[in-house]
Amino acid sequence: MNTTALISEPPEGKGTPGRCKKPVWLKVKLPSDPNFFHISEVLKTHRLHTICRSARCPNIGECWSNRTATFLILGDTCTRACGFCAVAKGRPSAPDEAEPENVARAVRSLGLKYAVITSVTRDDLADGGASIFARTIRAVREGSPWTKIEVLVPDFDGSMEALDAVLEAGPDILNHNLETTESLYPIIRRPAGNYRRSLEVLAAAKRRKALAKSGLIVGLGERQEDILQTLSDLRRAGCDLLTIGQYLRPSQANAPVEKYYSPREFDELRTIALAFGFADVVAGPLVRSSFHADKLYASAMGRT
């Protein structure tokens, strides 16, 4: 496997660590498609949050214009303070018991053939919010039986009972993001042991016959050998699908960007990842874990 060019430094990506100049390929257009504003109104009507807005996703214009969105359940305030994330942190309010049905109504109203459902982390709840995930999956299934459902779940503090509750509701894909390499977990303000915990979430999902997916962000200072080790760890855990995207610093309070990868380097990362045996990989500067999720699922189904 040739990996000699994996961590090359293009001129556009160079700079003092933490103060890299943002390259031109990260610029996005302001949304103008009517679908964007229609989705915004549907979400407002049903009092729903999306990770698209809460995490300041750069693809919001493209995705909403294509009538896709990632629903954010269990409120919009996270109980953890990860160093890479733009989602609000603090003490969340009680879960909205009407939320599962509201998500289902929105999915049906939008006529979605593929729905992605994620959540903030809720360490304040006994089951981490797993029961709300399960209720939401079942509500969407009942209202839109043709819709494929992907859930992007937290680690549920390592509870296999919580994970089982989600899987028993029958999502089509179980997604759990590893985020970065093991050595950089302190940089993103996660305990080092959480890396292995996240791998176990994916391994447990695979043991339960789920289609397992994960996501990585790069640009935090990872080394080539660490990336290769992470890809190996994911495959050993049984991860089927992978997304790789550029880390973008939400604010000065978050970890700095150490490097901007070029589109060519993302192509190299995808090639290398596929060589590890993933069913499919999406990699690019603006890729996020839900980006083109329907196409990634279809690709995986075409290979089984």
C-alpha positions, 0 to 999 in steps of 0.5 A: 500500500503506497501512502507516501503522499498522504500528508503532503502540504499543498501551498494553500494549506500551509501556515502557522499551526492554528492560523492556517489560511482557509483555502478557496475550495472551502468556500460555499455559496449562499443558499437560494434554492426554494427547497432550502426555504421550504425545509426551513419552514417545515422544521419551524412548523414542527419545532425541530432542530437539525445538526445542519444548523446547530453544528454550522455544517458548510453543506446546509445549502446544498443538502437542504436544496436537495431536500435532505436534512439531518434531524437533531433530537433530544434538544439542541444542548449537549452535556459534553464539551468536545473541543471540535464541535459547534453545538451548544453545551450546558444543562439541557431541558427535558426531552420533548415527548412529542419530538418523535411524532414531529420528526415523523410528520416532517419526514412525511411532509417532505417526502423523504426517501432517506432520513438521518436522525442524530442527537446531542449527547444526553449523559443526564438521561438514564438511557442516554436518550436511547428510548427517544431514538427508538420511538423516533425510528418507529414513528418514522417507519409507521408514517413513511414505511418507504423511508430508509433510516440512518441513526447517528448515535452517541456512545450512550456512556458505553451502555449496550442496553441503550444501544440494543434499544436503538437497534431493536427499532430497526434502523437501516444504518447505525452510525457512530463517529470516531471523529479523530485518531486515538492520540488526539482525543485529549485535543478534542477534550475527550477521555482517551478511553472513549476512543476504545468505547466508540470502537466497541459501539461499532463492533457491538452494532456489527455483532448485532448484524447492523450496517455500521458507519463512522466518520473522521475529521482531519486537520487537527494535527494527526500523523500519517501512521495514526490515520492508518492505525485508525482505519485499521481499528475501524475495520477490525471493529467491523465498520462498513462505511466511512466519511472523511472531512476537513475539520473547520474551527467553529470558534476561538474556543475550539481546537485550532486547525493545524492543516487544510487538506487539499481535494487531491489529498482527500482522494488519496485518503479515500483510496487508502481507506478503500484498500482497508476493505470498507464497502465505500468511503466518501472523502472531501473537504466539506464532507460530513457524516451525513453528506450524501448519506443516501448514496453511500447507503445505496453503494453499500447495498449494491455491494452486498 
